[in-house]
Amino acid sequence: MNRFFAPLAAAALAAALWAAPAAAMLTVTAETDRDTVEISENLYLTVTVAGDSASVPEPKLPNLQSFNIYSAGRSQSISIINGKITTSVSFTYILTPRFIGAQAIPPITVSNGKETAMTSELRVTVTKAAQPPAQRLNTRPQPARQQQRAAQQAAKTAANKGEQIFLKAETDRKSAYPGEQINISVRFYTSVPLSSNPQYVPPSFKNLISEDLPPVRTGETDVGGVRYAYSEIKAALFALAPGPAEIRPATVVAQVPAQDAIDPFDPNFFQKFMAMSGAQGQSREFTTEKISLDIKPLPAGAPAGFSGAVGNYTVTASADRPEARAGEAVNFSITVAGSGNLKTVIAPKFPDLPDFKVFDTMSSLDVRKDNDLITGKKVFTYILVPRSEGRKTVPPVKFSYFDPKAGQYRELQTEPVTLNVEKGGQGAKTVNFNPSNAAAPVTASGADIRYVAEKSGGDPLPLLAAAVLGLPWWVHTAPLALLTLSFWLARFNRFKLANPLLFRFRRARSEAFRDIETAERLIKEGKTNEAVSELYDSFMNYLSDKCGVKVSALTIRKAAELVKARFPAATPRSLDEMRELWEALELRHFSPESAGSEGASDLAKKYSLLVELMEKELK
């Protein structure tokens, strides 16, 4: 047993060092309200960050090219138990999908400068929108020439009456006070079908900060006698200081169907016709006009305790319990609730409390965005320690704010809070809160050394140490080898986390062939549509992993240009094969009933051969 003691102890030490990062107190989790969503619906993403401090960092969202993302609010809770502080904050986001198919939400990270935590990747399937009954009645197939003439006539009529697609932005007011909420509405109108959900680029601001007001609204309306479908995005703005403010243009990038006349006998008729129908198209950019705002200064006569809060608020105070012992900590909270920019509200001035020892405040913030209004509450928590027993009272706390609707300042105060403080325990008698008093003299409470045994020679530790020293030299190198291995693995993991694109590039081939095997199994089971969807998603993922960019958000031409720019060794043959496979997979994926005679099995074989060809060139 003694011969193996040293290596086992070293292994235990290495395992402890290896497991140390797992004990980090900063954690983050992410979840969606469902894993399947229609292209016209919204998806709710909740990211929860927890830590052992009074505040936790906000999550860093990755670049989500397959979704438009909007902040929907946050809720926070702080727990103080026996002096240990834990905080949990839930951030809610609304995601609007842009493309049909299997989409990924990459890992979300948080970092407080010392620790870093990361969620796992989330997978979401985006399906086609359920067609309303009124539209189903008009889905009877027409001859190609007749359908072409009908589409051209509808486009010509809309063009004679006004723009087929346009973008408009407006605010609910042109002037406001600093900190007063201003709502901006950006509406995207279209009278023609689009190839995918448009991509929205919000405006930038001067002398303003913004908060999203989800969800995205959709509907139909008549403009100039033309029937338009619209999508509306709203945001709340808060001015920072008096003076001019500016809302710069917002932008929407959309895939607009082409309107060039096409010949039904053209060999590429189907691809061109699908471009007119909305499956493909040209990318166009639409922008709004610049909007100027006038920010008025706050009037004179502010109360002495005014700290800049603007809105409509209430204030309350409470203690976590009505009774306590002298020397015990009591959590005392001041809650400011109402509508306004709660992020900028600071703690009210706390009165002098000679009967308590007051520790620094901690704040938590809950924000809601209902009915296009920013509301919520901000809780300021103080730690109060009673100095002595008796009936102790915390006097009212005053809070002042400016009401923009009434145009005047208001001053509120809380109700006094009374605590019944009992005599502290034995340990509480030694608590001294007055630094001017002299410390009690130190007295000896006993000797430091106690004899364990009267007779010597019974201690086994010297024998064990001698046995360890007598082990062969190579046994003593095992701890060093284990420590070296653990440090190498830690460095490798850090390198892997810091270079995710490199590892995605390397494993792209194996994942592609794994997906091909899955598709071939589905083909044998007779599930050809599912097999084609698997091949399509796999091909998009393969190109994305190789290029380091979400390829599904690009057109075929731009994707080919990207591959050629990233990999100059790519030959025209491989690029042509890539385009042909992309078109064939897209044709079967989005319109299986019009795909022609090419089977799913042939697509799997073409994909397999193309991967082998591109692996030789994409290096």
C-alpha positions in Angstrom: 0.0 0.0 0.0 2.8 2.4 0.9 4.6 1.8 -2.4 1.6 3.3 -4.3 0.8 6.1 -1.9 2.9 8.8 -3.7 1.5 8.4 -7.3 -2.1 8.2 -6.0 -1.7 11.4 -4.0 -0.2 13.1 -7.0 -3.1 11.9 -9.2 -5.6 13.3 -6.7 -3.8 16.6 -6.7 -3.8 16.8 -10.5 -7.5 15.9 -10.5 -8.2 18.7 -8.1 -6.4 21.2 -10.2 -8.2 19.9 -13.3 -11.6 20.2 -11.6 -10.9 23.7 -10.2 -12.5 25.7 -13.1 -15.7 23.7 -12.7 -16.1 25.3 -9.2 -16.5 28.8 -10.7 -19.5 30.6 -9.4 -20.3 32.5 -12.6 -22.8 30.5 -14.6 -25.0 31.2 -17.6 -27.8 29.2 -19.2 -29.9 29.8 -22.3 -33.2 28.3 -23.5 -35.9 29.0 -26.1 -39.7 28.7 -25.5 -39.8 26.1 -28.3 -37.5 24.4 -30.8 -39.8 24.7 -33.9 -41.2 28.1 -35.1 -42.8 29.4 -38.3 -41.0 32.0 -40.4 -43.7 34.5 -39.6 -43.7 34.0 -35.8 -41.4 35.1 -32.9 -39.1 33.0 -30.7 -38.4 33.9 -27.1 -34.8 33.4 -25.9 -34.1 33.6 -22.1 -30.5 33.9 -20.9 -30.0 33.6 -17.1 -26.7 34.7 -15.6 -25.9 33.9 -11.9 -23.0 34.7 -9.7 -21.8 35.1 -6.1 -21.6 38.9 -6.2 -23.9 41.9 -6.0 -23.9 42.3 -9.8 -23.3 40.0 -12.8 -22.2 40.9 -16.4 -24.7 41.1 -19.3 -24.4 38.3 -21.8 -22.5 38.8 -25.0 -24.8 37.7 -27.8 -23.1 36.2 -30.9 -23.7 37.4 -34.5 -27.1 35.9 -35.3 -27.4 36.2 -39.1 -30.4 33.9 -39.2 -32.5 36.0 -36.8 -33.4 39.6 -36.0 -33.0 40.1 -32.3 -34.8 42.5 -29.9 -34.4 43.0 -26.1 -37.7 42.2 -24.3 -36.7 43.1 -20.7 -34.9 41.7 -17.7 -35.6 40.5 -14.2 -33.1 40.4 -11.3 -33.0 38.8 -7.8 -30.4 39.3 -5.0 -30.2 36.9 -2.1 -28.2 37.7 1.1 -28.0 34.7 3.5 -25.5 34.7 6.3 -23.5 37.4 4.6 -23.3 35.4 1.3 -24.6 37.3 -1.7 -25.9 35.5 -4.8 -27.4 37.3 -7.8 -29.4 35.9 -10.7 -30.5 38.0 -13.7 -32.7 36.7 -16.6 -32.5 38.6 -19.9 -35.3 38.0 -22.3 -34.9 38.5 -26.1 -37.4 38.1 -29.0 -35.9 36.5 -32.1 -37.6 36.9 -35.6 -36.4 34.2 -38.0 -35.2 35.2 -41.4 -34.7 31.9 -43.2 -36.4 28.5 -43.4 -34.6 25.4 -42.3 -32.5 24.2 -39.3 -30.9 27.2 -37.7 -28.3 27.5 -34.8 -28.0 29.9 -32.0 -24.2 29.8 -31.2 -22.9 29.7 -27.6 -23.5 32.8 -25.5 -20.7 34.0 -23.3 -20.4 36.1 -20.2 -17.3 37.3 -18.5 -16.6 39.4 -15.4 -12.9 39.8 -16.1 -11.9 36.9 -13.9 -14.3 34.1 -14.9 -15.9 33.2 -18.2 -19.0 31.1 -18.7 -20.6 29.8 -21.9 -23.9 28.2 -22.9 -24.3 25.3 -25.3 -25.4 25.8 -28.8 -29.2 25.8 -29.4 -30.9 24.4 -32.5 -34.1 25.7 -33.9 -36.1 24.6 -36.9 -37.8 27.3 -38.9 -40.8 26.1 -41.0 -42.9 27.8 -43.7 -45.8 30.0 -42.5 -49.2 28.4 -42.4 -51.1 29.8 -45.4 -54.4 31.6 -44.4 -57.6 30.2 -45.9 -58.0 33.2 -48.2 -54.7 32.5 -49.8 -55.3 28.8 -50.2 -58.2 29.5 -52.6 -55.8 31.2 -55.0 -53.1 28.5 -55.1 -54.5 26.7 -58.2 -51.6 26.2 -60.6 -51.7 28.3 -63.8 -49.9 27.9 -67.1 -46.5 29.5 -67.1 -47.4 32.3 -69.6 -50.6 33.2 -67.8 -49.0 33.3 -64.3 -46.2 35.4 -65.8 -48.6 37.9 -67.3 -50.6 38.1 -64.1 -47.5 38.8 -62.0 -46.3 41.5 -64.4 -49.7 43.2 -64.6 -49.9 43.3 -60.8 -46.4 44.8 -60.5 -47.3 47.3 -63.2 -50.5 48.4 -61.5 -48.7 48.8 -58.1 -45.8 50.7 -59.8 -48.3 53.2 -61.4 -49.8 54.0 -58.0 -46.7 54.2 -55.9 -43.6 52.4 -54.7 -43.9 48.6 -54.4 -41.6 48.6 -51.4 -40.7 51.5 -49.1 -39.6 52.2 -45.5 -41.0 54.9 -43.2 -39.9 56.1 -39.7 -41.8 58.4 -37.4 -41.8 59.4 -33.7 -44.8 60.0 -31.3 -43.4 63.5 -30.5 -40.9 66.0 -31.8 -39.8 67.5 -28.4 -39.3 66.0 -25.0 -37.4 66.5 -21.7 -34.2 64.6 -20.9 -35.1 61.1 -19.7 -38.7 61.3 -21.1 -39.7 58.4 -23.2 -40.0 59.0 -27.0 -41.3 56.1 -29.1 -40.1 55.6 -32.7 -41.9 53.4 -35.2 -40.2 52.0 -38.3 -42.5 50.4 -40.8 -41.5 48.4 -43.8 -44.2 48.2 -46.5 -44.3 45.8 -49.5 -46.8 45.0 -52.1 -44.8 42.1 -53.7 -43.6 38.8 -52.1 -40.1 38.7 -50.7 -37.6 35.8 -50.9 -37.0 35.8 -47.1 -37.6 37.9 -44.0 -35.8 41.2 -44.5 -32.8 42.1 -42.4 -33.3 45.2 -40.3 -30.4 47.5 -39.4 -31.5 49.9 -36.6 -30.7 53.6 -36.8 -27.9 55.3 -34.9 -28.6 58.2 -32.6 -27.2 61.5 -31.4 -27.9 62.6 -27.8 -30.3 59.6 -27.4 -30.2 56.1 -26.0 -32.7 53.4 -27.1 -34.5 50.4 -25.8 -36.3 47.8 -27.9 -40.1 47.5 -27.8 -40.8 44.0 -29.1 -42.4 42.1 -30.6 -42.5 43.0 -34.3 -46.0 43.9 -35.5 -47.3 42.8 -38.8 -50.5 43.5 -40.8 -52.0 44.9 -44.0 -53.1 48.4 -44.9 -54.0 50.5 -48.0 -51.6 53.2 -49.0 -52.5 55.3 -52.0 -55.0 52.8 -53.1 -52.5 49.9 -53.0 -52.7 47.0 -50.6 -49.5 46.6 -48.6 -48.2 44.1 -46.1 -46.2 45.8 -43.4 -43.8 44.9 -40.5 -43.4 47.4 -37.7 -40.5 47.7 -35.3 -40.7 50.1 -32.3 -38.1 51.4 -29.9 -38.1 53.7 -26.8 -35.7 56.6 -26.9 -34.5 58.7 -23.9 -32.6 62.0 -24.4 -29.4 62.5 -22.5 -29.2 66.3 -22.3 -31.0 69.4 -23.5 -30.4 70.5 -27.0 -30.8 69.0 -30.5 -31.1 65.3 -30.9 -31.0 63.2 -34.1 -32.3 59.9 -35.3 -30.2 58.8 -38.3 -31.6 56.6 -41.1 -32.7 53.0 -40.5 -32.0 50.4 -43.1 -33.7 47.3 -44.4 -32.1 44.8 -46.7 -34.5 42.6 -48.6 -34.5 40.0 -51.4 -36.8 41.6 -54.0 -38.1 39.3 -56.8 -36.8 40.1 -60.3 -39.4 41.4 -62.8 -37.6 40.9 -66.1 -39.6 39.1 -68.8 -38.6 35.4 -69.1 -39.1 32.9 -71.9 -41.0 29.7 -70.8 -38.8 27.7 -73.3 -35.6 29.0 -71.7 -33.6 26.0 -70.2 -33.3 28.0 -67.0 -37.0 29.0 -67.0 -37.8 27.4 -63.6 -35.0 29.0 -61.8 -35.9 32.4 -63.2 -39.6 31.9 -62.5 -38.8 31.0 -58.9 -36.9 34.3 -58.7 -40.0 36.1 -59.7 -42.1 34.1 -57.3 -40.0 34.9 -54.3 -37.6 31.9 -54.0 -34.7 34.0 -55.2 -34.2 37.7 -56.1 -32.0 40.6 -56.0 -30.8 42.3 -52.8 -32.0 45.9 -52.4 -31.5 48.4 -49.6 -34.2 50.7 -48.3 -33.6 53.6 -45.9 -35.6 56.1 -43.9 -35.3 59.9 -43.6 -33.3 61.5 -40.8 -35.4 62.8 -37.9 -34.5 65.8 -35.8 -35.8 66.3 -32.2 -35.7 69.2 -29.8 -34.8 68.3 -26.2 -36.1 70.9 -23.7 -34.2 71.6 -20.4 -35.8 70.7 -17.1 -37.4 73.7 -15.4 -35.9 75.4 -12.4 -37.0 74.8 -8.8 -35.8 71.1 -8.4 -36.0 69.8 -4.8 -32.8 69.4 -2.9 -32.9 65.6 -3.2 -33.5 65.5 -7.0 -31.0 63.3 -8.8 -32.3 63.4 -12.4 -35.1 60.8 -12.3 -37.8 61.6 -15.0 -41.0 59.6 -15.3 -43.8 58.6 -13.0 -42.7 56.6 -9.9 -43.7 55.3 -6.4 -41.3 54.6 -3.6 -41.6 52.1 -0.7 -39.3 50.8 2.1 -39.3 47.5 4.0 -37.2 45.2 6.1 -36.9 41.5 5.6 -38.2 40.9 9.2 -39.7 42.9 12.0 -37.5 41.5 14.8 -33.8 41.0 15.1 -31.0 40.7 17.7 -28.3 43.2 18.4 -25.3 42.6 16.1 -27.4 40.6 13.5 -27.7 41.9 9.9 -31.0 43.0 8.6 -31.8 43.5 4.9 -33.5 46.9 4.4 -34.9 47.6 0.9 -36.0 50.8 -0.9 -38.1 50.1 -4.0 -38.6 52.7 -6.8 -41.3 51.5 -9.2 -43.0 53.0 -12.2 -42.4 54.1 -15.8 -39.3 55.8 -17.0 -35.6 55.1 -17.6 -35.0 53.0 -14.5 -31.4 52.3 -15.4 -30.5 55.9 -14.7 -32.3 56.1 -11.3 -29.8 56.2 -8.4 -30.3 55.4 -4.8 -32.1 58.0 -2.7 -30.1 59.7 0.0 -30.2 57.5 3.1 -30.8 59.3 6.5 -28.3 59.2 9.3 -28.9 56.2 11.5 -27.0 56.4 14.8 -28.7 53.2 16.1 -27.4 51.1 13.1 -24.2 50.2 11.4 -25.0 50.8 7.6 -23.2 48.9 4.9 -23.0 49.9 1.2 -26.1 49.5 -0.9 -26.7 46.9 -3.7 -29.2 47.4 -6.5 -31.3 45.1 -8.6 -33.3 46.0 -11.7 -36.5 44.5 -13.2 -37.6 46.0 -16.6 -40.9 45.2 -18.4 -42.0 46.5 -21.9 -45.7 46.2 -22.0 -48.0 48.3 -24.2 -44.9 50.2 -25.6 -44.0 51.6 -22.2 -40.8 51.0 -20.2 -41.9 50.1 -16.7 -40.5 48.1 -13.8 -38.8 48.5 -10.5 -35.3 49.2 -9.0 -34.6 47.8 -5.5 -31.8 49.3 -3.4 -30.8 47.0 -0.6 -28.9 48.1 2.5 -27.4 45.9 5.3 -28.3 47.3 8.7 -26.7 46.0 11.9 -28.4 47.2 15.1 -25.9 48.5 17.7 -28.1 47.8 20.8 -31.4 46.4 21.9 -34.7 48.2 22.0 -37.3 49.6 19.6 -35.4 51.1 16.6 -37.0 53.1 13.8 -35.7 53.9 10.3 -37.1 57.3 9.4 -38.7 58.1 6.1 -36.6 58.1 3.0 -37.3 60.9 0.5 -37.2 60.5 -3.3 -37.8 63.2 -5.9 -38.5 63.0 -9.7 -39.8 65.1 -12.5 -43.2 64.3 -14.0 -43.0 65.2 -17.7 -46.8 64.9 -18.3 -47.6 67.4 -15.5 -44.4 69.4 -16.2 -43.5 69.7 -12.5 -41.3 68.1 -9.8 -42.7 65.7 -7.2 -41.3 64.6 -3.9 -42.2 61.3 -2.2 -41.2 59.7 1.0 -41.5 56.2 2.5 -43.3 55.2 5.7 -41.0 54.8 8.7 -40.0 51.2 9.4 -39.8 50.0 13.0 -37.6 47.1 14.3 -37.8 45.3 17.6 -34.2 44.6 18.5 -33.6 42.0 21.2 -30.6 41.4 23.3 -27.8 39.8 21.3 -26.4 36.4 22.0 -23.1 35.6 23.9 -21.1 36.3 20.8 -22.8 39.6 20.2 -21.5 41.1 23.4 -18.1 41.5 22.0 -19.2 43.5 19.0 -17.9 47.0 19.2 -19.1 49.5 16.6 -17.5 52.6 18.1 -13.9 52.8 16.8 -13.0 55.4 19.5 -13.4 52.9 22.4 -10.3 51.0 23.4 -10.0 47.4 22.7 -10.4 44.9 25.5 -7.1 43.5 26.9 -6.0 40.1 25.6 -5.9 37.4 28.2 -4.5 33.9 28.0 -7.2 31.3 27.7 -4.9 28.2 27.9 -1.7 26.6 26.7 -1.0 26.1 23.0 0.5 22.6 23.3 -1.2 19.4 24.4 0.5 16.0 24.7 -1.2 13.4 22.6 0.6 10.3 24.1 2.9 9.7 27.0 5.0 7.1 25.1 7.1 7.9 22.0 7.5 5.7 19.0 3.9 5.0 18.2 3.6 7.7 15.4 3.2 5.9 11.9 4.0 9.0 9.9 7.9 8.7 10.0 7.5 5.0 8.9 5.2 6.1 6.0 7.6 8.9 5.0 10.6 6.5 5.0 8.6 4.0 2.8 7.8 6.8 0.3 11.4 7.9 0.1 12.4 4.3 -0.6 10.4 4.1 -3.8 12.2 3.9 -7.2 13.1 7.3 -8.7 10.7 6.9 -11.6 7.7 6.7 -9.3 8.5 10.2 -8.0 8.3 11.6 -11.6 4.7 10.5 -11.9 3.3 13.5 -10.1 5.3 15.8 -12.4 4.0 13.9 -15.5 0.4 14.2 -14.3 0.7 17.9 -13.6 2.3 18.5 -17.0 -0.5 16.6 -18.7 -3.2 18.5 -16.8 -1.6 21.9 -17.8 -1.3 20.8 -21.4 -4.9 19.8 -21.5 -6.0 23.1 -20.0 -3.9 25.0 -22.6 -5.4 22.9 -25.4 -9.0 23.6 -24.2 -8.2 27.4 -24.0 -6.8 27.2 -27.5 -9.9 25.4 -28.7 -12.3 27.9 -27.2 -10.2 30.8 -28.6 -10.2 29.3 -32.1 -13.6 27.8 -32.8 -13.5 28.5 -36.5 -10.3 26.5 -36.9 -11.8 23.4 -35.3 -15.1 23.8 -37.3 -12.9 24.0 -40.4 -11.2 20.7 -39.5 -14.3 18.7 -38.6 -16.4 19.9 -41.5 -15.6 16.9 -43.7 -16.4 14.3 -41.0 -19.7 16.0 -40.1 -20.6 16.2 -43.8 -20.2 12.4 -44.3 -22.1 11.7 -41.1 -25.0 13.7 -42.5 -24.8 11.9 -45.8 -25.1 8.6 -44.0 -28.1 9.9 -42.2 -29.7 11.1 -45.5 -29.0 7.7 -47.1 -30.8 6.0 -44.2 -33.8 8.3 -44.6 -33.9 7.5 -48.3 -34.0 3.8 -47.6 -36.9 4.4 -45.2 -38.8 6.3 -48.0 -38.4 9.7 -46.4 -37.0 11.5 -49.4 -38.1 15.0 -48.4 -36.5 14.6 -44.9 -33.3 13.3 -46.6 -33.1 16.3 -49.0 -33.6 18.7 -46.0 -30.8 16.9 -44.2 -28.5 17.2 -47.2 -29.4 20.9 -47.8 -28.7 21.9 -44.1 -25.5 19.8 -44.1 -24.2 21.5 -47.3 -24.9 25.0 -45.9 -23.1 24.0 -42.7 -20.2 22.5 -44.6 -19.6 25.7 -46.6 -20.1 27.9 -43.5 -17.6 25.9 -41.5 -15.1 26.1 -44.3 -15.5 29.8 -44.9 -16.2 30.9 -41.3 -19.3 32.8 -42.4 -23.0 31.9 -42.4 -23.3 31.0 -46.0 -27.1 30.4 -46.0 -27.5 34.2 -45.6 -25.8 34.7 -49.0 -26.8 34.2 -52.6 -25.2 31.4 -54.7 -23.1 34.0 -56.6 -21.9 35.7 -53.5 -21.1 32.4 -51.9 -19.0 31.3 -54.9 -17.2 34.6 -54.8 -16.5 34.2 -51.1 -15.1 30.7 -51.6 -12.9 31.9 -54.4 -11.6 34.8 -52.3 -10.9 32.6 -49.3 -9.4 29.7 -51.2 -7.6 30.9 -54.4 -6.8 27.2 -55.2 -10.5 26.5 -55.8 -10.9 25.5 -59.5 -13.7 26.6 -61.8 -14.9 23.0 -61.9 -15.4 22.7 -58.1 -17.2 26.1 -58.1 -19.5 25.0 -60.9 -20.2 21.8 -59.1 -21.0 23.7 -56.0 -23.4 26.0 -57.8 -25.2 23.1 -59.5 -25.5 21.1 -56.2 -26.7 24.3 -54.4 -29.4 24.9 -57.0 -30.5 21.3 -57.0 -30.7 21.0 -53.2 -32.5 24.4 -52.9 -35.0 23.3 -55.6 -35.8 20.0 -53.8 -35.7 21.6 -50.4 -38.1 24.5 -51.0 -40.2 23.1 -53.8 -40.2 19.3 -53.8 -43.2 18.9 -56.0 -41.4 20.7 -58.9 -38.0 19.3 -58.6 -37.8 17.2 -61.8 -36.6 13.7 -62.0 -33.3 13.9 -60.2 -33.5 11.8 -57.1 -32.4 12.3 -53.5 -29.9 9.4 -53.8 -28.2 11.1 -56.7 -28.0 14.3 -54.7 -26.3 12.4 -51.8 -23.7 10.9 -54.3 -23.0 14.3 -55.8 -22.6 15.9 -52.4 -20.2 13.1 -51.4 -18.0 13.6 -54.5 -18.1 17.3 -54.2 -16.9 17.2 -50.6 -13.9 15.0 -51.6 -13.1 17.4 -54.4 -13.3 20.5 -52.3 -11.3 18.9 -49.4 -8.3 18.9 -51.8 -8.7 22.5 -52.8 -10.1 24.3 -49.7 -6.9 24.3 -47.6 
